[in-house]
């Protein structure tokens, strides 16, 4: 982790990013209301300024989500924070439309796992209006702009603040304190443009159809600084983050079993893998995007993440892959793994349901071909969405509070 925290500058030799004259990319940062699904995510490592020598960094994540057609939009989001002492918590926020969905999903899971008393407790609390993690957005608290990046989801805000540079502000009302950050992307984005789209449909391989198209961009090197509200008052923080924005019309099944890997490598480069599988685990399609220290880019669709380890959640009763061997005919080879201290990085709409895994992971291997092969380490984040339910007989279920 120290490689990332102490090496916040981006690859050498890349000019500061500027907006092109037609500001097309600037427009693309805003909401695409005609598209079925869209999200903006920021994941990063933070240290207290002048206080954290030798300590593990704090970890934060944020996601703002929009789904629906031009006439109806459901908006939601998540954030999480892990302090340097290892304590971890998350919260979610969304419109009232989700309240009925949450209840129905809890009832369905309780019917499948009647021995999970904790889920019954969560349902009773939710029906009584005592939400454990969910914060309902009220009218006027879910603004999205089309012409530039502006998101206001209650106390969680994300906004671009410069027309000539990739600079942003991010406010998060986390469960462990308010976090206010200024963000400055240090390199050009990694782009999936309209001419270079990921096709994630599991229903059809016809790439001329709108269904399944997914495009966007990611900034792997974003310098962040700001203030964290703690029990001892506000403290200055600084670190590095990864910012991504995706939009498209993917088929529903394609979004139910997928893995995304974001890594900054020790030579000053970065790579990103997105992989989509069917419910039975069969690989449908994948995509690799590499940015090298000199700014050159390479892409490949011949990549596969072969699972080598897993983690079972006692709360959502879901099994997630937690380690992968990188295979396929592509420039990357090695192992991607989630450290056991970070295995509890699950985020949910409400305790037990609407769950996915998003947290730190690392890479050890090579990111070159032929005689240029060299060993590299990497640090970053993994996003894992799984539909694999667990056998609860070997899982220690959480106790009901007060019993």
C-alpha positions, -999 to 999 in steps of 0.1 A, spaced: 0 0 0 29 24 7 37 25 -30 3 41 -37 2 65 -8 37 78 -12 37 78 -50 7 99 -57 20 115 -89 9 100 -123 31 85 -151 59 108 -161 58 125 -195 20 128 -199 8 164 -203 -19 179 -180 -53 170 -194 -72 197 -212 -107 199 -226 -110 197 -264 -126 227 -281 -161 211 -286 -161 200 -249 -176 167 -259 -159 148 -231 -170 175 -207 -206 168 -218 -202 131 -214 -194 135 -177 -229 145 -170 -260 122 -168 -271 103 -199 -308 104 -193 -317 85 -224 -295 55 -213 -309 27 -191 -282 25 -164 -253 47 -153 -230 51 -124 -201 72 -111 -176 56 -86 -146 69 -66 -124 45 -46 -94 57 -27 -67 55 1 -63 83 26 -38 93 53 -41 120 80 -16 147 71 15 144 93 -1 118 115 -1 84 98 36 74 94 38 36 94 0 32 96 -23 15 71 -42 41 51 -79 47 55 -101 34 26 -131 51 12 -156 43 -16 -184 62 -32 -209 53 -58 -237 73 -74 -262 54 -95 -290 63 -119 -313 38 -136 -343 41 -158 -355 56 -191 -362 92 -200 -395 93 -182 -386 76 -149 -353 76 -130 -345 57 -99 -314 72 -81 -294 57 -54 -259 56 -40 -235 41 -15 -204 51 5 -181 32 28 -151 41 50 -125 19 67 -104 37 93 -67 29 98 -76 9 129 -95 -15 107 -131 -5 116 -154 -6 86 -189 6 79 -210 17 50 -243 35 43 -267 36 13 -291 62 1 -319 63 -24 -354 74 -34 -385 61 -17 -392 38 -46 -366 14 -32 -384 9 1 -409 -16 -13 -381 -34 -32 -361 -37 0 -390 -53 19 -397 -77 -9 -361 -88 -12 -358 -93 25 -389 -115 26 -376 -136 -4 -343 -142 13 -359 -150 47 -381 -176 29 -350 -192 14 -330 -190 47 -356 -193 76 -328 -199 100 -313 -164 94 -329 -147 124 -308 -116 117 -326 -110 84 -360 -111 102 -347 -85 126 -337 -62 97 -371 -66 81 -389 -58 113 -367 -27 119 -372 -15 83 -410 -19 85 -409 1 118 -390 29 100 -358 22 118 -334 17 89 -301 3 98 -281 15 67 -305 30 43 -311 68 41 -341 79 22 -336 108 -2 -363 134 0 -377 154 -29 -351 179 -41 -322 158 -29 -314 139 -61 -303 164 -87 -284 153 -117 -272 176 -145 -268 166 -181 -244 192 -193 -217 186 -167 -209 165 -138 -231 176 -109 -247 151 -85 -266 161 -53 -279 131 -34 -287 146 -1 -255 150 20 -235 132 -7 -224 155 -35 -201 151 -65 -192 180 -89 -167 190 -115 -154 225 -106 -132 234 -136 -139 237 -173 -102 235 -183 -89 208 -160 -103 176 -145 -109 189 -110 -138 177 -88 -152 181 -53 -167 151 -34 -187 153 -2 -196 121 16 -218 116 47 -202 83 58 -213 63 88 -180 71 106 -179 109 98 -182 135 71 -156 135 44 -150 165 21 -124 160 -7 -110 180 -35 -99 158 -65 -74 165 -92 -69 139 -120 -33 138 -129 -35 121 -163 -59 118 -193 -87 93 -187 -88 57 -199 -116 58 -225 -142 34 -238 -156 55 -265 -186 50 -288 -161 34 -313 -147 11 -286 -176 -3 -266 -178 -31 -241 -205 -56 -251 -218 -72 -219 -250 -87 -231 -255 -124 -221 -286 -128 -243 -271 -121 -278 -238 -118 -295 -251 -94 -322 -230 -63 -316 -252 -42 -338 -279 -42 -312 -282 -14 -286 -287 -39 -258 -255 -48 -241 -235 -18 -250 -215 -2 -222 -191 27 -224 -173 52 -202 -140 63 -189 -118 60 -158 -91 82 -142 -66 59 -124 -45 86 -109 -65 111 -90 -48 131 -62 -72 139 -33 -70 161 -3 -95 175 22 -110 171 57 -123 141 76 -147 148 105 -136 126 135 -144 123 172 -114 146 178 -126 172 153 -118 179 117 -85 165 104 -67 171 71 -63 141 48 -46 133 16 -41 104 -7 -49 89 -41 -81 76 -58 -95 60 -89 -126 76 -105 -148 58 -131 -181 67 -150 -200 41 -170 -233 42 -190 -251 19 -213 -279 -6 -218 -265 -39 -205 -287 -70 -202 -298 -76 -166 -281 -110 -163 -248 -95 -174 -247 -73 -143 -255 -101 -118 -222 -119 -119 -193 -97 -128 -158 -87 -116 -140 -54 -121 -103 -49 -112 -86 -15 -110 -48 -15 -104 -20 11 -103 13 -7 -109 47 0 -93 62 13 -125 37 42 -128 12 25 -151 -23 11 -145 -47 -14 -158 -84 -22 -156 -102 -55 -162 -140 -59 -166 -153 -95 -168 -189 -107 -172 -201 -142 -165 -234 -161 -167 -251 -172 -135 -235 -207 -139 -201 -190 -139 -194 -193 -177 -172 -165 -190 -192 -145 -216 -169 -115 -223 -141 -95 -208 -120 -64 -214 -85 -53 -205 -73 -17 -207 -36 -8 -199 -20 26 -196 18 24 -195 41 49 -178 48 66 -211 11 71 -217 7 45 -244 -24 24 -243 -32 -13 -250 -65 -31 -250 -75 -67 -252 -106 -88 -251 -86 -121 -246 -85 -121 -208 -99 -143 -181 -99 -141 -143 -97 -177 -130 -109 -178 -93 -85 -193 -68 -101 -183 -35 -135 -171 -21 -151 -154 9 -186 -161 23 -206 -132 37 -225 -141 70 -248 -111 64 -260 -113 27 -253 -151 26 -234 -147 -7 -201 -162 -18 -176 -139 -35 -144 -148 -53 -115 -132 -34 -85 -141 -56 -78 -147 -93 -52 -160 -116 -50 -137 -147 -51 -159 -178 -57 -155 -216 -38 -141 -246 -31 -107 -232 -1 -86 -218 -10 -92 -182 -2 -123 -161 -1 -129 -124 -23 -131 -93 -49 -106 -81 -59 -111 -44 -79 -96 -16 -61 -95 17 -80 -112 46 -80 -80 66 -102 -64 38 -125 -93 32 -153 -75 50 -158 -48 24 -194 -57 14 -218 -29 6 -256 -34 6 -288 -14 -1 -299 -26 33 -283 -51 56 -286 -85 39 -299 -75 5 -289 -55 -26 -253 -65 -20 -219 -63 -38 -183 -63 -27 -161 -33 -33 -127 -29 -16 -89 -30 -18 -71 -57 -37 -35 -61 -50 -17 -75 -80 16 -95 -83 28 -104 -118 39 -90 -151 24 -63 -175 45 -68 -206 52 -93 -234 83 -112 -246 117 -100 -237 103 -69 -221 86 -89 -193 93 -76 -158 78 -83 -124 54 -57 -111 33 -51 -80 0 -33 -80 -25 -18 -56 -61 -8 -62 -97 -20 -59 -119 -48 -69 -156 -48 -75 -173 -82 -73 -210 -89 -79 -221 -125 -73 -253 -145 -73 -238 -175 -56 -257 -182 -24 -239 -200 5 -245 -231 25 -253 -215 59 -244 -247 78 -207 -236 77 -213 -198 82 -214 -181 116 -246 -160 112 -248 -127 130 -267 -124 162 -298 -104 166 -291 -72 186 -305 -73 221 -307 -111 223 
